[in-house]
């Protein structure tokens, strides 16, 4: 119940991450809906409804959203619109869903068919973007068009597996530049230099949320499930024995300055726990997700201060000031309490804890 006390305080004192449509708010809204589904407490649903209604007009226009930015992050906040439409029947949510899908129809792609992360990052694929877009894409296709795009979704994930997975480490690199023009990219492979825990979290959440949506009898579901289980098995090699968390730079726990990071750990925990609940992972994996969740709460959640600590504020590749993907870069980004990415992941992961407990 202490976690729900924190959640209630957080939504009662909520401030938007930006005064425009953004993925960070989307993390909180998705997490709040997960808590609603797990608890049936309507305050979580009402919180999402109120804030989304501030951002969407009756005509389905979205607050300060520009399709021409071709920013894949902007798709993330649209995931909750499906639930709101199902619950209310209000057509403005469908109109907004269609506007976001228009972006995906026109979004630039690499030569191999993957969505660019952003227009300002040409030819680049980041693990983050898979979570931002693919579950929305899968849900849209299932609700409005059938299963024609399942193969496109699978192919994009398969390219990421082929280009970004390291067989020796059993981890995925954060980014890939097909053009090899970015300074951070390896001139031979196009890969960024390191393995970032939150990017692995984004990936596992993408996998499991897609698996929840896709029809299980399809070949694509089976192939994606296999990639998901492989990725989970890989990340478990690096779970800290004492805390059950994961480090910011996931494979370098002994390096100076590295730290146990909250958002990546909770995203991974969510992926594992939901994977077990959906039957995408064997039951024996459950303990790893539960220990990761409990370890994070023990280390970083201060109930009295209403504060969740240990969250990397942001990490990316390129742009200015230039982010080179080095180890030194990842540990240099500010650690921010109560950042939306970490709190959203907390809500999502706790929703899975509650659902698994209730199922048993």
HELIX and SHEET records of a PDB file:
HELIX    1   1 UNK A    2  UNK A   12  1                                  11    
HELIX    2   2 UNK A   23  UNK A   39  1                                  17    
HELIX    3   3 UNK A   42  UNK A   55  1                                  14    
HELIX    4   4 UNK A   67  UNK A   69  5                                   3    
HELIX    5   5 UNK A   72  UNK A   78  5                                   7    
HELIX    6   6 UNK A   79  UNK A   88  1                                  10    
HELIX    7   7 UNK A   91  UNK A  106  1                                  16    
HELIX    8   8 UNK A  127  UNK A  140  1                                  14    
HELIX    9   9 UNK A  141  UNK A  145  3                                   5    
HELIX   10  10 UNK A  150  UNK A  164  1                                  15    
HELIX   11  11 UNK A  197  UNK A  213  1                                  17    
HELIX   12  12 UNK A  219  UNK A  236  1                                  18    
HELIX   13  13 UNK A  262  UNK A  277  1                                  16    
HELIX   14  14 UNK A  283  UNK A  285  5                                   3    
HELIX   15  15 UNK A  286  UNK A  300  1                                  15    
HELIX   16  16 UNK A  327  UNK A  332  1                                   6    
HELIX   17  17 UNK A  340  UNK A  359  1                                  20    
SHEET    1   A 2 UNK A 124  UNK A 126  0                                        
SHEET    2   A 2 UNK A 175  UNK A 177 -1                                        
SHEET    1   B 2 UNK A 165  UNK A 166  0                                        
SHEET    2   B 2 UNK A 171  UNK A 172 -1                                        
SHEET    1   C 2 UNK A 301  UNK A 302  0                                        
SHEET    2   C 2 UNK A 307  UNK A 308 -1                                        
END                                                                             
